[in-house]
Amino acid sequence: MSKRVENAIEYSVFASRWLLAPLYVGLIAGQICFSYTFFHELWHLATHLGSLNERDVVTILLGLVDMIMVANLVIMVLIGGYATFVSKLDLDDEKDRPEWLDHIDPGTLKTKLAGALVSISGIHLLQSFNDLSKDGHVVDHAKIGWQVGIHVAFIITTLMLAWSDLVFERKLKMAHENDKARGNH
């Protein structure tokens, strides 16, 4: 009887991963809304191009790049998270299948996400530096200092995640080689 209860609990724990599926569907809906916002900004740029100066165009373009980076982040979480935590994606016959899907695991996903955050943070820094050249712009040194500090923190975190992932992979490889040498395939 206790084995049946244990099996039922284990199956329930394993099946609970499907509670994530509606959240990923929600991310798809969010991505659709975000795409609308992107094209709305692009339309604003296109229809006001004649009245915008170079700095304003750069600011809008940096905003669009920022939006693309966030959209890439959402896609990484959506595809990578679903494939890692919910269910394998049956895309073997799909010719456009991203190559990184073959190598995705929680560590790799965290490193990719951290790298995307560094890129997004960099875009925000570029926007702030672009604002410095505006006429009459009051420089908020504290705000820029915080942005630089956060950006550096993201860089350090990304490097630490990549390093720890590398160390973990090396340990796994060494353990596998030791098992092979002992004949424990």
N, C-alpha and C positions, 0 to 999 in steps of 0.2 A: 504493500500500500504506500509506504513512504517513497519508494522509487517512482511510482506513478505521480505522486504529488510533486516530487522533484522534477520529473520530466515535464509536467504541466507548467511549473514555474519557469523552467528554462525555456520552454517553447514561448511562453508569454513574454519573457524578457527579450528573446530574439525577435518575436513578432512586433514588439513595441517600436522597432525602428520605423515601421510604416506610419507612425504618428508624425514623422518628419515630412512625409510626402506632401500633405496639404500646405506645409510651410514653403516648400520649394515651388509649388503651384502659385502661392502668394508672391514669391519672388518674380515669377514670370509676369504676373499682373503688374507688379511694381516696375519691372523692366519696360513693359509696354507704356506705362504712364511716363517713365523717364525718357523714353524715346520721343514721345509727344513733346515733352519739354525741350529736348534737344532741337527738334525741327522748328519749334516755335522760336527759339533763340536764333537759329540759322535764318529763318524768315525775317526776323527783326534786323539782322545784319544785312541781308540782301535788299530789304526795302528802305533802309536808312543809310546805305553806303555813301551816298552823295553828301550827306550832312555830317558824317563821322570823320574825325581826324585819325591819323595813323595810330596814336596811342589808344583811342577808343576801339579801333578795329583789333589791335593786338589784345586788348583786354577781353573783348568778346571771343576772339579766337582761343585765347587761353582758357576761357570759361568752357568753350566747346571741347577742347582737349581734356579738360578736367572731367567733363561729363562722360567722355568716352572712357577715360581711365576708371571712373566709378562703374560704368556699364561693364567693362571688362572684369572688374572685381566681382560684380554680381554674377556674371556668367561663370567665373571660376568657382565661386561658392556654390552656385546652382548645379553645374555639371559635376564638378569634383566632389562636392558634398554628397550629392545623390548617389554617385557611383561608389563612393567610399563607405557611406553609412547606411544607405537604404537598399539598393539593388544594383547589380551589375548592369551596365548598359549593353544591350544586345545590338551593337553597331559594327560587328566585324565586317559586314558587306558594304558598309557606308564608305564611299571613296573620300568624302570630306571629313572623315573622323579625325579630330585633332590628335596629333602624335603624343602629346603630353598625357593623354588619358591612359596610355599603356604604363606610365610610370607614376601614377598618382597614388599617394598614400597620405595619411593625416599629417605627417611631418613635411612632406613636399608641399601639400596644400597650404600649410601654415607659412612656409617660406615664401611661396608664390604670393599669398595674400599680403604678407609683410612687405614684399617688394613692391606690390601695387600701391600700398599705403605710402611708401617712400616716394613713389612717382607722383601720387596725388598731392602729397605735402610739398613736393618740389614745384608743382604747378602753382600752388597757392603762394609759395615764396616768390615765384616769378611775377605773379599778379601784384603782390605787394611792392616789389621793386619797380614794376612798371608804373604803379601809382605814385612813386616818389618823384617822377619827372613831371607830374601834373602841376600846372600853375596854381598857386595858392594852396597847395596840398600841405597840410601840417603833418610832419613826420611823427608817428607814434612809435617811439623807440622801444617802449615796453612791449607793444604788440608784435613788432618785428623780432624783438629778442625772444619772445615766447614762440613765435613761429619757427625761428632758427633752432631753438632748443628742442622743440617737439620734433622737428625734422631730424636733428642729430639723434634723438632718442629712437626714432623709427629706424634710422640707419643702423645704430648699434644693436637694436633688437633683431633686425633682419640678419645681420652678420652672426649674432649669437645663435639664432635659430638654424641658419645654414650650417654653422660649425657643429652644433649639437647633432644635427641630422647626419652630417658627414661622419662624425665619431660613431654614432649608432650604426650606420651602414658598414663601417669598417669592422666594428665588433661582430656584427652578424656575419660578414664575409669570413672573418677569422674563425668564428665558431663553426661555420659550414666547412671550411677547409680542414679544421681539426677533426671534425666528424668524418670527413672523407678519408683523411689519413689513417684514422682508426678503423676504417671499414664500416662505419655506421651510416651508410647512405641514407 
